[in-house]
Amino acid sequence: MANTKIARKERKRKKKKKEEKNISVARRDRFTHSKKPITTSK
């Protein structure tokens, strides 16, 4: 039972990481396509 709990936590963490990555990519794309220079750090 403890195993499934750990696995679920791990899956949640991976999903969160993936979503964060997607958000950062989208943000970078938006800045790239806008005419303003990028002011945020990587």
Jmol script that loads the backbone (N, CA, C; Angstrom):
load data "model"
ATOM      1  N   MET A   1       0.829  -1.207   0.000  1.00  0.00           N
ATOM      2  CA  MET A   1       0.000   0.000   0.000  1.00  0.00           C
ATOM      3  C   MET A   1       0.869   1.266   0.000  1.00  0.00           C
ATOM      4  N   ALA A   2       1.929   1.205   0.775  1.00  0.00           N
ATOM      5  CA  ALA A   2       2.836   2.351   0.814  1.00  0.00           C
ATOM      6  C   ALA A   2       3.452   2.584  -0.561  1.00  0.00           C
ATOM      7  N   ASN A   3       3.673   1.493  -1.271  1.00  0.00           N
ATOM      8  CA  ASN A   3       4.257   1.581  -2.608  1.00  0.00           C
ATOM      9  C   ASN A   3       3.390   2.384  -3.569  1.00  0.00           C
ATOM     10  N   THR A   4       2.088   2.085  -3.582  1.00  0.00           N
ATOM     11  CA  THR A   4       1.189   2.802  -4.489  1.00  0.00           C
ATOM     12  C   THR A   4       1.128   4.280  -4.130  1.00  0.00           C
ATOM     13  N   LYS A   5       1.211   4.569  -2.845  1.00  0.00           N
ATOM     14  CA  LYS A   5       1.186   5.962  -2.397  1.00  0.00           C
ATOM     15  C   LYS A   5       2.396   6.711  -2.952  1.00  0.00           C
ATOM     16  N   ILE A   6       3.549   6.072  -2.874  1.00  0.00           N
ATOM     17  CA  ILE A   6       4.783   6.685  -3.384  1.00  0.00           C
ATOM     18  C   ILE A   6       4.689   6.864  -4.899  1.00  0.00           C
ATOM     19  N   ALA A   7       4.197   5.831  -5.567  1.00  0.00           N
ATOM     20  CA  ALA A   7       4.089   5.883  -7.032  1.00  0.00           C
ATOM     21  C   ALA A   7       3.171   7.020  -7.459  1.00  0.00           C
ATOM     22  N   ARG A   8       2.073   7.175  -6.752  1.00  0.00           N
ATOM     23  CA  ARG A   8       1.123   8.234  -7.093  1.00  0.00           C
ATOM     24  C   ARG A   8       1.767   9.598  -6.919  1.00  0.00           C
ATOM     25  N   LYS A   9       2.508   9.748  -5.835  1.00  0.00           N
ATOM     26  CA  LYS A   9       3.190  11.017  -5.564  1.00  0.00           C
ATOM     27  C   LYS A   9       4.197  11.323  -6.679  1.00  0.00           C
ATOM     28  N   GLU A  10       4.935  10.287  -7.077  1.00  0.00           N
ATOM     29  CA  GLU A  10       5.943  10.427  -8.127  1.00  0.00           C
ATOM     30  C   GLU A  10       5.297  10.853  -9.451  1.00  0.00           C
ATOM     31  N   ARG A  11       4.172  10.214  -9.765  1.00  0.00           N
ATOM     32  CA  ARG A  11       3.468  10.537 -11.006  1.00  0.00           C
ATOM     33  C   ARG A  11       3.004  11.985 -10.980  1.00  0.00           C
ATOM     34  N   LYS A  12       2.473  12.395  -9.838  1.00  0.00           N
ATOM     35  CA  LYS A  12       1.985  13.765  -9.688  1.00  0.00           C
ATOM     36  C   LYS A  12       3.130  14.755  -9.912  1.00  0.00           C
ATOM     37  N   ARG A  13       4.285  14.434  -9.329  1.00  0.00           N
ATOM     38  CA  ARG A  13       5.443  15.320  -9.430  1.00  0.00           C
ATOM     39  C   ARG A  13       5.907  15.434 -10.885  1.00  0.00           C
ATOM     40  N   LYS A  14       5.925  14.295 -11.597  1.00  0.00           N
ATOM     41  CA  LYS A  14       6.351  14.308 -12.996  1.00  0.00           C
ATOM     42  C   LYS A  14       5.399  15.127 -13.847  1.00  0.00           C
ATOM     43  N   LYS A  15       4.089  14.963 -13.576  1.00  0.00           N
ATOM     44  CA  LYS A  15       3.087  15.694 -14.338  1.00  0.00           C
ATOM     45  C   LYS A  15       3.259  17.199 -14.118  1.00  0.00           C
ATOM     46  N   LYS A  16       3.493  17.568 -12.865  1.00  0.00           N
ATOM     47  CA  LYS A  16       3.659  18.983 -12.525  1.00  0.00           C
ATOM     48  C   LYS A  16       4.879  19.547 -13.253  1.00  0.00           C
ATOM     49  N   LYS A  17       5.971  18.775 -13.254  1.00  0.00           N
ATOM     50  CA  LYS A  17       7.200  19.201 -13.912  1.00  0.00           C
ATOM     51  C   LYS A  17       6.942  19.433 -15.398  1.00  0.00           C
ATOM     52  N   LYS A  18       6.201  18.493 -16.012  1.00  0.00           N
ATOM     53  CA  LYS A  18       5.907  18.597 -17.440  1.00  0.00           C
ATOM     54  C   LYS A  18       5.081  19.847 -17.725  1.00  0.00           C
ATOM     55  N   GLU A  19       4.087  20.103 -16.886  1.00  0.00           N
ATOM     56  CA  GLU A  19       3.249  21.280 -17.085  1.00  0.00           C
ATOM     57  C   GLU A  19       4.065  22.556 -16.953  1.00  0.00           C
ATOM     58  N   GLU A  20       4.962  22.592 -15.969  1.00  0.00           N
ATOM     59  CA  GLU A  20       5.817  23.775 -15.789  1.00  0.00           C
ATOM     60  C   GLU A  20       6.657  24.009 -17.028  1.00  0.00           C
ATOM     61  N   LYS A  21       7.193  22.911 -17.604  1.00  0.00           N
ATOM     62  CA  LYS A  21       8.021  23.009 -18.797  1.00  0.00           C
ATOM     63  C   LYS A  21       7.200  23.586 -19.947  1.00  0.00           C
ATOM     64  N   ASN A  22       5.980  23.090 -20.111  1.00  0.00           N
ATOM     65  CA  ASN A  22       5.120  23.581 -21.189  1.00  0.00           C
ATOM     66  C   ASN A  22       4.822  25.063 -21.026  1.00  0.00           C
ATOM     67  N   ILE A  23       4.576  25.473 -19.787  1.00  0.00           N
ATOM     68  CA  ILE A  23       4.279  26.877 -19.515  1.00  0.00           C
ATOM     69  C   ILE A  23       5.482  27.746 -19.874  1.00  0.00           C
ATOM     70  N   SER A  24       6.684  27.312 -19.481  1.00  0.00           N
ATOM     71  CA  SER A  24       7.877  28.098 -19.757  1.00  0.00           C
ATOM     72  C   SER A  24       8.117  28.198 -21.257  1.00  0.00           C
ATOM     73  N   VAL A  25       7.869  27.114 -21.987  1.00  0.00           N
ATOM     74  CA  VAL A  25       8.046  27.132 -23.444  1.00  0.00           C
ATOM     75  C   VAL A  25       7.054  28.103 -24.069  1.00  0.00           C
ATOM     76  N   ALA A  26       5.807  28.059 -23.630  1.00  0.00           N
ATOM     77  CA  ALA A  26       4.778  28.946 -24.172  1.00  0.00           C
ATOM     78  C   ALA A  26       5.146  30.405 -23.897  1.00  0.00           C
ATOM     79  N   ARG A  27       5.652  30.671 -22.692  1.00  0.00           N
ATOM     80  CA  ARG A  27       6.024  32.028 -22.314  1.00  0.00           C
ATOM     81  C   ARG A  27       7.158  32.525 -23.209  1.00  0.00           C
ATOM     82  N   ARG A  28       8.148  31.638 -23.440  1.00  0.00           N
ATOM     83  CA  ARG A  28       9.283  32.009 -24.279  1.00  0.00           C
ATOM     84  C   ARG A  28       8.813  32.300 -25.699  1.00  0.00           C
ATOM     85  N   ASP A  29       7.894  31.467 -26.210  1.00  0.00           N
ATOM     86  CA  ASP A  29       7.379  31.676 -27.564  1.00  0.00           C
ATOM     87  C   ASP A  29       6.675  33.026 -27.665  1.00  0.00           C
ATOM     88  N   ARG A  30       5.879  33.349 -26.655  1.00  0.00           N
ATOM     89  CA  ARG A  30       5.137  34.601 -26.691  1.00  0.00           C
ATOM     90  C   ARG A  30       6.110  35.783 -26.736  1.00  0.00           C
ATOM     91  N   PHE A  31       7.178  35.713 -25.942  1.00  0.00           N
ATOM     92  CA  PHE A  31       8.162  36.796 -25.936  1.00  0.00           C
ATOM     93  C   PHE A  31       8.919  36.844 -27.263  1.00  0.00           C
ATOM     94  N   THR A  32       9.184  35.686 -27.829  1.00  0.00           N
ATOM     95  CA  THR A  32       9.918  35.632 -29.086  1.00  0.00           C
ATOM     96  C   THR A  32       9.100  36.279 -30.198  1.00  0.00           C
ATOM     97  N   HIS A  33       7.798  36.038 -30.201  1.00  0.00           N
ATOM     98  CA  HIS A  33       6.954  36.549 -31.278  1.00  0.00           C
ATOM     99  C   HIS A  33       6.581  38.008 -31.069  1.00  0.00           C
ATOM    100  N   SER A  34       6.684  38.500 -29.839  1.00  0.00           N
ATOM    101  CA  SER A  34       6.361  39.907 -29.612  1.00  0.00           C
ATOM    102  C   SER A  34       7.565  40.758 -30.030  1.00  0.00           C
ATOM    103  N   LYS A  35       7.313  42.028 -30.324  1.00  0.00           N
ATOM    104  CA  LYS A  35       8.395  42.901 -30.806  1.00  0.00           C
ATOM    105  C   LYS A  35       9.259  43.422 -29.660  1.00  0.00           C
ATOM    106  N   LYS A  36       8.715  43.341 -28.425  1.00  0.00           N
ATOM    107  CA  LYS A  36       9.485  43.797 -27.274  1.00  0.00           C
ATOM    108  C   LYS A  36      10.649  42.858 -27.008  1.00  0.00           C
ATOM    109  N   PRO A  37      11.793  43.357 -26.569  1.00  0.00           N
ATOM    110  CA  PRO A  37      12.889  42.473 -26.189  1.00  0.00           C
ATOM    111  C   PRO A  37      12.529  41.699 -24.937  1.00  0.00           C
ATOM    112  N   ILE A  38      13.121  40.536 -24.779  1.00  0.00           N
ATOM    113  CA  ILE A  38      12.824  39.696 -23.624  1.00  0.00           C
ATOM    114  C   ILE A  38      13.435  40.321 -22.372  1.00  0.00           C
ATOM    115  N   THR A  39      12.596  40.593 -21.394  1.00  0.00           N
ATOM    116  CA  THR A  39      13.077  41.229 -20.165  1.00  0.00           C
ATOM    117  C   THR A  39      13.190  40.219 -19.038  1.00  0.00           C
ATOM    118  N   THR A  40      12.495  39.088 -19.177  1.00  0.00           N
ATOM    119  CA  THR A  40      12.561  38.082 -18.111  1.00  0.00           C
ATOM    120  C   THR A  40      13.800  37.222 -18.287  1.00  0.00           C
ATOM    121  N   SER A  41      14.293  36.696 -17.204  1.00  0.00           N
ATOM    122  CA  SER A  41      15.459  35.817 -17.282  1.00  0.00           C
ATOM    123  C   SER A  41      15.026  34.426 -17.720  1.00  0.00           C
ATOM    124  N   LYS A  42      15.985  33.646 -18.193  1.00  0.00           N
ATOM    125  CA  LYS A  42      15.678  32.272 -18.608  1.00  0.00           C
ATOM    126  C   LYS A  42      15.198  31.501 -17.390  1.00  0.00           C
TER     127      LYS A  42
END
end "model"
wireframe off; spacefill off
backbone 0.3
color backbone group
